Amino acid sequence: MSIIEQEIGDLLRKKRMTLGLVESATGGLISHRITNVPGSSDYYKGSVTAYSNEAKARIVGVDEATIDQHGAVSARVAEEMAEGGRKLLVVDVCLADTGVAGPGGATREKPAGLFYLGLSIKDETYSRQHNFSGNREQNKQDAAEAALRWLKEYLLSMK
């Protein structure tokens, strides 16, 4: 277990907040890291690994028109995944990811290592773009780490 997962757990407990995740390209890696913390059931409610576009739309509630217009790997889809997951899992904050882990699936516009993260809390939803340059496994690890760092940063910034 890394220290960041414990710090996130401490912050969520202190703020009496619950967490959910909707993962795509990370395939459950963020959930795995969060649940490595003993007592994470105090604040962690669950996750959806929505790998296919169909799962993103049917389970999480991403608008199919958003996927058609922007592509599954986009800021807007990451935001809709986070919003949909927050509602579906009935949590205070939801973190989501979508990306191209590589090496396959890449295009000129969307290269391997391109990830979008989504964060939804109350009536606010945000996204962040990241470009990683490792192999498939490293890109997934880097995306999970970036997501956890962003969540910690956001929680620390809350009044």
Secondary structure, DSSP 8 states (H G I E B T S, - for coil): --HHHHHHHHHHHHHT--EEEEESTTTTHHHHHHHTSTTGGGTEEEEEE--SHHHIIIII---HHHHHHH-SSSHHHHHHHHHHHHHHHT-SEEEEEEE--SSTT--SSS-TTEEEEEEEETTEEEEEEEE--S-HHHHHHHHHHHHHHHHHHHHHH--
